[in-house]
Amino acid sequence: MAEPLVVFVPGNHLMTGLLGNGDEFLRAAEEAFPETSVLVRGNEITIGGPESETLARLFREWIVLLESGERLDVGGVRRTIDMVKADISPSDVLTSRILKSSRGRYVKPKTAGQKRYSDAIATNTITFGIGPAGTGKSYLAVAQAVQALQEKTVNRIILTRPAVEAGERLGFLPGDLMAKVDPYLRPLYDALYDMLEAETVQRYIERATIEVAPLAFMRGRTLNSSFIILDEAQNTTPEQMKMFLTRIGFGSKAVVTGDVTQVDIPGARSGLLGLEKLLGEIDGVEFVHLTRRDVVRHRIVSDIVAAYEAAVQES
């Protein structure tokens, strides 16, 4: 039988952050590795059992995160456990920073899938982020767009979504076209206002440095030196998707996000379906698939996504 492993915690001030209030993080670790024993005595954590090396690596990762100024919470603890079990270093993922928001906090990936997605956006001309609700597809894309604008690698940001009810029902809404489609664009506005001061967003919009518009407004244009985000792309038709992708000009970067399980186009085929097979081999194009493990909303959202996935597999 292997000798128990000992993890030394360098400082009493780290113990509360490491174990959690009422030892809730310690209990989460014990539940995740039920055949492994943990004994905490002073600044030493002694670990025994068949998965002792993996659990010891988890505690060491938590120490690195705490020493780098990160704070653990219940959701983050669960995600780090998933990462370590998948042989991924949580400290590599969670210390990566994209942007400092107007509220003073950093926008950063919270899961390995989000880190892979962020890296793909940084290194490719066109990135497709495909996955369920709550995985940060749109939010992280907007963050990297704002970062690119601040670093002056692009001259403007263009945020667009298809208005899937641009027919009869939308026509009954009051106002001009922009007023009618504004509800569809609201999530993109929300992300912008979370990262920039309201006055800054308004100034950028007035100067057309940031453009938020329905997908129909992209037709016939060539978009140079722009960071373009097409959100909710599962609700494009194949013709709309082709139109969008062929708008991309010199010095531009595009991110296309969507959830293929939430296609709302009545009687039409989604322009996102089958696209990876068509474009996946093109240099500078990357498809990143996010899963329920990348959901960073309330835990129940991940459970709901899992339930729907199981139902689809059974049908």
C-alpha positions, 0 to 999 in steps of 0.5 A: 500500500502506498505511503500517504501524501502530505501537502504543506500549506505555506501559512495559516492565512491560507487555511480558511480560503483553502478549506472553506467556511465550515470546511465546505471546500474540504467536504466537496473534495472528500465527496469527489474522491470518496475512497481517499482519506484526508487528515488536516493537522496544523499546516499539513494535509495528509492524504491516503487512498487510491486517488491520493495523488490526484487529490494532492494535486487539487490541494496544491492547485488551490494553494497556487490560486490563493497565493496568486490572489484568487478566491475560491467559491463553491462553484469554482471548487467544483470546476477545479475538481473537474479540471484536475480529474481531466488532468488540466491545471486549474491555475493555468485556466483561472489565472488567465485574464482577458479584460479589466471591466469598468467595475474593477474586476477581471473578465477571465475564463472559468473553465478549461473549455472557456480557456480553450475558447478564449485562446482560439479567439486570440489566435484565429480569424474566425472562431465558432463557439458552440454550446449550451446557455450559460457557457459564456460564449457571448460574454467572453467574445464581447470581452475580447472584442473590447480588449482588441478595441482598447489595444487598437488592433481593431477600429470598431466592434460590430455585434449582430444577431438574427431577429428570428421573428422579423416577420409578422409578429415583430411588425406589430411592435411599435417604433422603427426597425431598430426599436423592433429588433432591440429586444434581440440585441439586448444581451449584447448591450448588457455585456458591453455595459458590464465591461465599459462605463455607460457613457463610454458605450454611448459615445462609442455607439454615437461615433459608430466605433461600436455598432449593434445591429440585426444581421440583415444590416450586414448585407452588401458590406465589407467589414475591415479592421473590425471585431465582429460577433454573430450571436445566436447563430443557430437562428441563421439560415445557410444563406445568411451564414454565408452572407455573414462570413463573406463580409469579413475584410482585412484586419478583421476577426469574427466570432460566431456563437450558437447553441444547435439545440435551440434552433428557433427558425420555423421550418428552416434549416440552421446555417450553423448545422453541418458548418464544421464539416464544411469549414473545419479544415480551413486555416484560421477557422476553429470550432470550439465546443463547450459543454454543460461542464462549462456552464458558469451560472447557477448549478441548476442550469448545468443540471437542466442542460444535462437532463435535456441532453439525456432526453435527446440521447434516449429519444 
